Every structure is written in structure tokens, then in C-alpha cells.
């Protein structure tokens, strides 16, 4: 999956970013990046990202844009509690590309899976293709990749399990509590994927 040069991986602490992290762990120069853009689960996502990276002795870089999320919330009626920034992938990819230029990386990885593509505009294949074309004309050019875009979420779970990813250390919940709520859309997708993959989770993983 990874190229021969340095790679930036956008970390969320979730299944997909953990899977790519484990698959790319032997990359000579891997730069995981976590961005707090004011999402409701930011604290738990950051904690999961830190734990995953520390297990591989890879340094995690962090950008704090929480005030950006707060500013967007102040303009919203009703408020978007979970994901305050519209078209968040545009923001994340732009930051990731700038960070890649800063650290000398030539590849930027987005953690979309096959089920994600098309669920909203900034996760569509056309969006990814358009940003990929934009990043290719930067100086220096950045290659944007989505290594799991041909995997369903269930296939990601199976692949991660085969890689030895500590799946119980990943975080998917939108609510941001210590235990996954089991009721939000992301928890439901996670549960369905594990059931389909026939991979078990700890009995006390959900509230």
C-alpha cells in the first residue's frame, strides 16, 4: 500500500486509521497526524490515536483546531454537535497536504473505506479524485491515496484482525464517552462490521 518515500496518515483512532498504521508500520518514515477540529469525540479519538502510535513507538503529531469547530457551532441553528465543520475532509486533506510538505512526505493517506464513499460529498470518489489532482500540482507534489477504498468495513475488520491490530484500543463512537454508546450511527456501523466479519469484541465494550 505505502510508497517508498515518507507518508502522512490522517489518524482518528478508528478502525481504518489503525489498520493502515499497522500495515505501514515498517515504513521508514511514517507521520501520523491527529486533527482536533472540535468534533464531539475528539478527546477519546486523540487518546486512542496516542495509544495506538505508542504501541508501535511512532510519534503522533497533533493539530488543535478546536476553536474552529467552536466558531462554526456559534453560527449553526440547530448546532451540529458531533461534526461541527461542514465538508471536514476538505479541511483535513488541506492540512494533511501542508503537513506533508513541512515534513518532506510525498504521500498523504485518507482513511475512507468502500462503504464510506458517497455517504456525503467530501467522501465521494469524485471529491477524492479532484483533491488528488489538486495535490499533484503542488510544489512538491503530494500523492493522495485511500488504501482501504476497496475494502468494506467488515473486510477492514478482518484485515485488521489478521494484522494483529489491537481492535479494542480503537475508538469509533461519535458521542465521546469512555465507553462506546452502541447507539450512534458509527457504533452501529462498527457493530455490524464486526458481526459480518465474525470477529468478537470484549463483552463490556459498549454501554
N, C-alpha and C positions, 0 to 999 in steps of 0.2 A: 504493500500500500504506500509506504512512505518513499519519498525520493532519496537521492544520495546526499542532498545538502541538508541544511537546517530547516526545521519545521516548527511553526507555531500552531498549537492546538487550543481552540477555544473550549475551556473547561466549564462545566456546570455542576460537576459532581454526580451527574446522572449516569445511566447505563451506557449510553453511546460514547460519551467522552471518556469514561473509564475503560471501555473496550478498546478504543483507539490508543489510549495511553499505554495499556498493557501490550497491545500488538506492536506499538512503535517503541517500546522501552529500550530496545537495543540501538536505537538511532543515536548516532554520535552527538548530535546537537538537537535536543528537543526542548521547546519553550512552551510549557503550559501557561495559559493566561486565563484568569478568572475576572469577570467584569460584574461589579455590583451596580446595576442601573436602577435600583430602587424596587426590584421585584420582591414580592412578599416573602419568598423563601430564601432570600439572599444569604442570611446568616447561616442557615443549615447547608445550603449549597456550597458556600465557601468552606465551611468546616469539613464537608465531605471531600471537596477538592483537595484541601490541605492533607487530609488523612491518606487519600489515595496516592498523592505525589510523594508523601513522606515514606510510604512503604517501599517505593522504588528509589528513594533517595534522589528525587528530582525536584529542583526548586520550582515553586509556583509563584508566578508574578501576579499581582492584583492591581486592578484599577478601581477606584472608588468614584462612581458617578451617581451615587445615591441621591444627591441633591438634584440631579437632572430628573430623576423619577419623581421626586417631591414637587418639582416645578410643573411637570406635566399633570400630576394629580390635582394641583391647585386650579388648573384650567378645566378640569373634567366634571361634568354633571350628567349622569352619575359617575362617581370615581371608579377608575379601573384599579382595583386593589391588588390583583395578582401580578399583572404585567402592565405597568403604567405607561411604558413607552411604545407608541404605535410603530409598526414596522421595525421591531427591535433588531432583526437580523441585519438590517442595513447599517445600524449603528455599530453592532458587534463586528461585522466584517470590515467596516471602515477603520475601526480601532485596531482590529487584528492586523490589517494590512500595514497600518502605520507602525505598529509594534514590530512587525516582521522586518520592515525597513530599518528600524532602530537597532535590532539585534543581529541583522545580517542573515535573516532567514529567507529562503526562496519559495517556501510552501506554506499555505495557510489552510488549516483543516476546519471545516464546518461539520457539525455532528448530526446532520439530518439522516434519518433512515427512510426507507421506501414508503412507509406509512405516513411520514411527515409531509412528503412532497405534495403540494397542492392543498394542504389543510388551511393555509392562509397565504396571502400574496407574497410575503417575503420568505416563504419556504417553498415556493413553486420552482419547478425546473427552469422555467424561463427567467425567473429572478436570479437563480444561481448562475445560469449561463451568461446573463447580462453583466453581473458583477465580475464573473470570471474574465470576461472580455475587457472590462474596465481595469482590473488589476494587472492584466497582461501588458497594458501600455504604460504602466507606472515606470519610474526610473529609480531603482532597478525593478524589473517586472516581478510580480508575485503570482505564483500558480495557486489558484483556489481549488481545493479538492473536497469532495464529500465521500469519504471512503466507505461509508455504510449505506449509501443511497440505493444500493441494490439489495439490501437486507430488510426484511420485515422486522418489526420489533421482537417477535418471537425468535427469529433467526439470530438477531443480535444477542439475545439471552443465551441461546445455545452456544454461539461462538464465544461469548464472554466466559461461559462456564468451562468450555474446553481450554480456554487460555489461562484459567485459574484466577480470574478476576474475583476479588472479594465482594461479591454482589451485595451482601448485607451492609457493606460500607458505602454503597451508592445512595443518592438521595433524589427522589422524583416528585415529592409532594409539593403542590402549589401553595399550601396553607402556611408552611414554615414552622410547624411544631417539631418537637424532638422525635416523636413517632409519626409515621405516615398516617394520614387521616383515613385512607382507604375509600374515601367518597369523592374526592375531586376528580376531574377528568384525567389527570396524569396518573393518579393512583389506580384508577380503573384500567387504564391502558397498560400499566405495569403488571397488574394482577392477571389480566387476560393474556399478556405475553408469556408470563411465567407458566400459566396453566397450559397454554398451547405448546410451549417448549418442553413441558414436563420436567421443569426444574423447580424444586421446592424452595420456599423462603422460611426463615425462622417463624415459629408459631406466634410470637409476640411482635412481629414486625409492624403490623397495623394496629391502630387503636381499637 
